[in-house]
C-alpha cells in the first residue's frame, strides 16, 4: 500500500507542476500580447504624424513658391 500511495502522490505532484507551468506561460503570453498591442498603437500614432508632416512639407513648398512669386512682382 505504501508504494501505491507514493506513486499517487508523485502523479498528483507532477500534474500540479505541469498545470502551474502552463499557467505561468499563459500569463507571460498575455503580457507579451499587451506589450505588442501597445507598441502597435504607438507605431500607428507615429505613422499618423509622418503623414501629417508630409502634408506640411507640401504646404511649405507652396508657401515658398508663393514668396518667390511675390518677390518677383
Secondary structure, DSSP 4 states (H G I P E B T S, - for coil): -HHHHHHHHHHHHHHHHHHHHHHHHHHHHHHHHHHHHHHHHHHHHHHHHHHHHHHHHHHHHHHHHHHHHHHH-
